[in-house]
Amino acid sequence: MQEAVIATFLFWCTFVFSAGPFWIATMEAAPNTSFARLYSDYVLYLIFGWLPVLVASSLLSGLVAGIDIRVLTGLHLLGGAYVCYLAYKVVRAKVTKGTGFDFDWKAMSLVTYFNPKVWILVPIGFLTASVSDSLLVRIAFYYFSGIPVFLFGVFFWGIIGRAGARISFRYISYFNAILLTAFGGYLIFQGIRIAMQS
């Protein structure tokens, strides 16, 4: 169980420390927006934006993985390879840019609903949340374990935005690539371990 908790925490960290559109919007909004407003919008987003996507994608992932042990192994191996590919793409990117949008829960929800990477990565991340045999317990753990990390992210990126610091997105990209590689490697390791045990 401890291994699942650590792997899931690592997965959520890749979201928080990647300077994607969500966090760029947080930095841009922070100087003129109170933290109370940032957090109130984020809490609404957690309920109306993030929860439906996470539940739907986790249910799909859990049901597909439960079909056969070979399917579960394949999901781990393919998911790990895809995450490592994303790490490569992050390092190879010349410039890391985000598409600007207004920082409010409705805009954040729309970005989440229509972002294909979310629909690919969230089900892959769900594979790590194996704290119970119950699908509902795993979904609940997966959802609630990410909230503290994301709440820290709002504070972290908000402080950077308020300070007006010019951070190097290149360095953040390298850091995010390391996190993605570690997570992808963990998935591949788990896939190999499942295959050897079956």
MITORTI-204536 format. One line per 2 residues: number of its first residue (from 0); for each residue x, y, z of C-alpha. Coordinates in pm, 1 decimal, decimal comma. Layout:
! residues N
NUM	X Y Z | ...
//
This chain:
! residues 198
0	0,0 0,0 0,0 | 283,7 238,9 83,5
2	425,6 186,8 -265,7 | 90,4 279,1 -421,8
4	67,0 595,3 -210,1 | 418,3 708,9 -309,2
6	361,0 633,2 -679,3 | 29,6 819,9 -679,7
8	190,5 1116,5 -503,3 | 464,8 1120,4 -768,9
10	196,7 1115,6 -1037,7 | 21,2 1420,5 -889,2
12	352,8 1604,8 -854,3 | 402,3 1582,7 -1230,5
14	82,6 1786,1 -1268,0 | 175,5 2045,5 -1007,4
16	531,8 2113,6 -1117,4 | 465,4 2122,8 -1489,8
18	422,7 2477,3 -1614,1 | 117,9 2405,0 -1826,1
20	-170,9 2637,1 -1914,4 | -341,7 2589,8 -1577,7
22	-40,2 2701,3 -1375,2 | 56,3 2980,6 -1614,6
24	-297,9 3114,5 -1574,8 | -254,7 3091,7 -1195,5
26	64,9 3299,3 -1213,5 | -96,7 3555,3 -1442,4
28	-404,6 3589,0 -1221,4 | -222,3 3593,5 -886,5
30	-99,5 3957,5 -876,8 | -453,9 4094,9 -912,1
32	-648,3 3818,7 -738,6 | -669,0 3733,3 -370,9
34	-575,6 3384,1 -259,7 | -929,9 3349,3 -125,7
36	-1060,8 3397,9 -480,1 | -801,2 3164,8 -632,1
38	-888,8 2891,8 -385,6 | -1265,7 2940,5 -412,8
40	-1245,3 2900,0 -790,6 | -1021,5 2598,9 -748,9
42	-1258,7 2427,5 -503,5 | -1547,2 2473,7 -748,2
44	-1324,6 2335,4 -1023,1 | -1243,6 2028,7 -810,1
46	-1615,2 1952,2 -781,4 | -1751,0 2044,6 -1125,4
48	-1445,3 2005,3 -1347,2 | -1196,0 1759,6 -1205,3
50	-1424,8 1512,2 -1026,3 | -1636,5 1411,4 -1331,2
52	-1327,4 1363,4 -1550,5 | -1139,4 1167,6 -1285,7
54	-1433,9 941,2 -1200,6 | -1519,8 867,6 -1565,2
56	-1161,1 798,4 -1670,9 | -1085,2 594,6 -1356,7
58	-1396,2 378,7 -1401,2 | -1297,9 309,9 -1759,8
60	-939,0 230,0 -1662,3 | -1047,3 7,9 -1371,7
62	-1299,4 -185,2 -1579,6 | -1060,7 -239,1 -1872,4
64	-774,7 -341,7 -1642,5 | -1003,6 -591,4 -1468,2
66	-1077,8 -784,9 -1786,9 | -759,2 -990,7 -1787,4
68	-416,0 -987,4 -1624,1 | -258,0 -946,4 -1969,0
70	-463,1 -631,8 -2026,5 | -345,5 -493,4 -1691,7
72	15,7 -576,3 -1782,6 | -24,8 -413,4 -2124,1
74	-175,4 -98,8 -1973,2 | 121,4 -64,3 -1739,0
76	378,7 -119,8 -2013,9 | 210,6 100,5 -2275,1
78	125,0 365,7 -2017,8 | 483,0 370,4 -1888,9
80	620,1 396,1 -2243,0 | 379,5 682,7 -2321,3
82	476,9 872,6 -2005,9 | 847,3 829,2 -2088,8
84	771,6 956,0 -2441,1 | 608,3 1264,3 -2286,5
86	923,4 1317,0 -2078,8 | 1128,4 1307,3 -2400,1
88	891,9 1556,4 -2567,1 | 916,0 1790,6 -2266,4
90	1298,0 1794,2 -2287,7 | 1299,3 1833,9 -2667,3
92	1054,3 2123,7 -2665,8 | 1225,7 2448,8 -2762,8
94	991,9 2665,2 -2560,3 | 732,7 2565,3 -2303,5
96	423,3 2776,2 -2358,3 | 73,1 2759,9 -2227,2
98	-244,3 2881,8 -2385,3 | -380,1 3164,6 -2174,7
100	-729,9 3152,8 -2033,1 | -914,9 3327,2 -1754,5
102	-855,1 3177,5 -1412,9 | -1203,2 3075,7 -1304,8
104	-1355,3 2736,6 -1241,5 | -1562,8 2734,0 -1562,2
106	-1265,4 2805,5 -1788,3 | -1049,5 2553,3 -1603,0
108	-1321,5 2289,7 -1636,3 | -1351,2 2344,4 -2012,4
110	-974,6 2314,7 -2055,5 | -982,4 1987,4 -1860,3
112	-1280,3 1842,9 -2049,6 | -1121,8 1901,8 -2391,1
114	-755,4 1829,3 -2313,7 | -667,1 1489,8 -2468,3
116	-359,7 1452,5 -2246,5 | -584,8 1455,1 -1939,2
118	-794,6 1171,7 -2081,6 | -480,4 970,2 -2153,8
120	-275,2 1043,7 -1841,0 | -546,4 1031,0 -1572,5
122	-643,8 668,2 -1649,3 | -274,0 572,8 -1658,7
124	-222,3 739,0 -1320,6 | -516,3 545,9 -1181,3
126	-320,8 223,1 -1225,1 | -99,2 331,1 -933,1
128	-388,8 385,5 -691,9 | -405,0 17,1 -600,4
130	-469,1 64,7 -228,9 | -773,0 -165,7 -227,2
132	-951,9 -428,1 -433,7 | -1260,1 -205,2 -431,1
134	-1284,1 12,8 -741,4 | -1476,9 282,5 -553,3
136	-1217,6 297,3 -273,5 | -940,5 329,7 -531,3
138	-1124,0 612,7 -710,4 | -1184,6 792,6 -380,1
140	-817,7 756,0 -283,2 | -705,1 871,8 -627,1
142	-927,5 1180,5 -617,7 | -863,6 1290,3 -259,8
144	-488,4 1217,7 -266,5 | -442,6 1472,7 -542,1
146	-624,1 1757,0 -366,6 | -348,1 1853,8 -116,6
148	-86,5 1849,5 -392,9 | -299,8 2071,5 -616,8
150	-383,3 2309,3 -330,6 | -10,1 2346,1 -273,1
152	29,4 2409,7 -646,5 | -214,9 2701,9 -635,8
154	-12,3 2853,2 -350,4 | 326,9 2778,0 -511,2
156	245,8 2919,9 -855,3 | 45,4 3204,0 -700,4
158	346,2 3313,6 -493,1 | 569,5 3302,3 -802,0
160	314,9 3510,0 -992,6 | 285,3 3764,0 -710,7
162	662,5 3799,5 -687,7 | 675,9 3864,3 -1060,1
164	970,3 3629,2 -1080,2 | 1095,4 3531,1 -1422,5
166	1149,1 3162,4 -1373,6 | 1306,9 2949,2 -1637,9
168	1043,9 2723,4 -1786,8 | 1332,8 2531,6 -1940,0
170	1450,2 2422,3 -1595,5 | 1094,3 2340,8 -1491,7
172	1064,1 2132,7 -1808,1 | 1375,3 1935,2 -1713,1
174	1241,0 1883,0 -1362,5 | 904,7 1772,0 -1496,9
176	1077,7 1535,8 -1740,5 | 1259,6 1373,2 -1447,0
178	928,4 1325,9 -1263,7 | 761,5 1186,2 -1576,0
180	1051,6 946,3 -1638,0 | 1040,2 825,6 -1278,5
182	665,3 768,1 -1301,6 | 690,4 600,4 -1643,4
184	971,8 376,5 -1516,2 | 758,9 278,7 -1218,2
186	469,1 178,5 -1448,0 | 698,4 -30,1 -1668,7
188	850,0 -196,9 -1361,0 | 500,7 -277,7 -1232,6
190	400,7 -418,5 -1571,1 | 704,5 -647,2 -1577,1
192	638,3 -755,1 -1217,3 | 274,6 -836,4 -1293,1
194	379,8 -1035,3 -1601,6 | 634,6 -1234,9 -1403,2
196	383,4 -1314,0 -1125,7 | 113,1 -1433,4 -1365,4
//
